[in-house]
Amino acid sequence: AGKEIPYSSIVQAVASGQNSTEIRRDAYLRSPYVNMEENGTVYQVWYDDAESLGPLYEWAGHQGLRGTGPYTFDDLQGLSEAQASPMWAALRRFGAGLDQRTV
């Protein structure tokens, strides 16, 4: 069983070098993941970022969905503008196409 870790915590952990591997990406979904170590236990953290969410938002648009977004917007709190803005930009690209879609 796993647990949820806020996106901001993952970004800050990776930025401070707490990961024991470089950021890797799933070949199909482009989802990033890293290995981290805590109290001698190595665990793997999978998450989404702007690069992995962009294609998901694009797919949602092609399916005619009129809404999508993160589980919680709170996950971006505490990040710098440079860290959070790519996530908002990916969501805005989805929203920009809404007026071109029909219900």
VMD Tcl script that draws the C-alpha trace (Angstrom):
set ca {
  {0.00 0.00 0.00}
  {1.14 3.47 -0.71}
  {0.39 6.93 0.48}
  {-0.27 10.24 -1.19}
  {2.49 12.83 -1.17}
  {1.69 16.39 -2.25}
  {3.27 17.48 -5.52}
  {4.94 20.40 -3.76}
  {6.66 18.02 -1.33}
  {7.96 15.88 -4.19}
  {9.29 18.89 -6.11}
  {11.00 20.25 -3.00}
  {12.50 16.84 -2.11}
  {13.91 16.39 -5.62}
  {15.20 19.98 -5.72}
  {17.08 19.40 -2.47}
  {18.58 16.11 -3.68}
  {16.62 13.74 -1.46}
  {16.04 11.36 -4.37}
  {18.45 8.44 -4.76}
  {17.95 8.19 -8.53}
  {17.53 10.75 -11.26}
  {14.03 11.52 -12.47}
  {12.92 8.77 -14.81}
  {9.83 8.64 -17.02}
  {7.47 5.87 -17.95}
  {7.83 5.27 -21.69}
  {4.07 5.18 -22.37}
  {2.49 7.67 -19.97}
  {5.54 9.94 -19.57}
  {4.84 10.00 -15.82}
  {7.95 10.84 -13.81}
  {9.17 8.75 -10.90}
  {12.14 8.73 -8.55}
  {13.49 6.48 -5.84}
  {13.88 7.94 -2.37}
  {15.23 6.54 0.84}
  {13.84 7.07 4.32}
  {15.10 5.32 7.45}
  {16.97 2.75 5.35}
  {13.94 1.89 3.23}
  {13.97 2.66 -0.49}
  {10.63 3.55 -2.01}
  {9.52 4.74 -5.42}
  {7.48 7.90 -5.91}
  {5.36 8.30 -9.05}
  {3.73 11.63 -9.79}
  {2.47 13.84 -12.59}
  {4.01 17.06 -13.79}
  {3.30 19.45 -16.66}
  {5.02 17.14 -19.17}
  {2.90 14.13 -18.22}
  {-0.35 16.05 -17.70}
  {-0.20 17.85 -21.05}
  {-0.93 14.71 -23.11}
  {-3.60 13.61 -20.61}
  {-5.34 16.98 -20.90}
  {-5.01 16.79 -24.69}
  {-6.60 13.32 -24.69}
  {-9.44 14.61 -22.49}
  {-10.06 17.39 -24.99}
  {-10.14 14.97 -27.93}
  {-12.67 12.88 -26.02}
  {-14.92 15.93 -25.71}
  {-14.53 16.26 -21.95}
  {-15.30 19.76 -20.79}
  {-13.40 19.66 -17.54}
  {-10.31 18.20 -15.95}
  {-7.86 19.19 -13.28}
  {-5.71 18.04 -10.39}
  {-7.00 16.11 -7.42}
  {-6.37 19.20 -5.30}
  {-5.00 22.62 -6.15}
  {-3.41 22.83 -2.70}
  {-0.55 20.65 -3.97}
  {0.97 23.68 -5.71}
  {1.08 25.82 -2.56}
  {4.57 26.49 -1.29}
  {6.19 26.22 -4.71}
  {7.97 29.07 -6.41}
  {6.36 30.66 -9.45}
  {8.89 28.88 -11.67}
  {7.96 25.52 -10.15}
  {4.18 25.98 -10.23}
  {3.68 27.88 -13.50}
  {4.24 24.89 -15.84}
  {1.42 23.02 -14.09}
  {-0.94 25.99 -14.48}
  {0.14 26.42 -18.12}
  {-0.75 22.80 -18.93}
  {-4.20 23.29 -17.41}
  {-4.69 26.60 -19.26}
  {-3.90 24.88 -22.59}
  {-6.76 22.46 -21.89}
  {-9.08 25.33 -20.95}
  {-8.13 27.33 -24.05}
  {-9.62 24.66 -26.28}
  {-12.97 24.50 -24.46}
  {-14.62 27.13 -26.64}
  {-13.73 25.09 -29.73}
  {-15.41 21.90 -28.43}
  {-19.04 21.05 -28.77}
  {-21.14 19.26 -26.19}
}
mol new
graphics top color blue
foreach p $ca { graphics top sphere $p radius 0.5 }
foreach p [lrange $ca 0 end-1] q [lrange $ca 1 end] { graphics top cylinder $p $q radius 0.2 }
display resetview
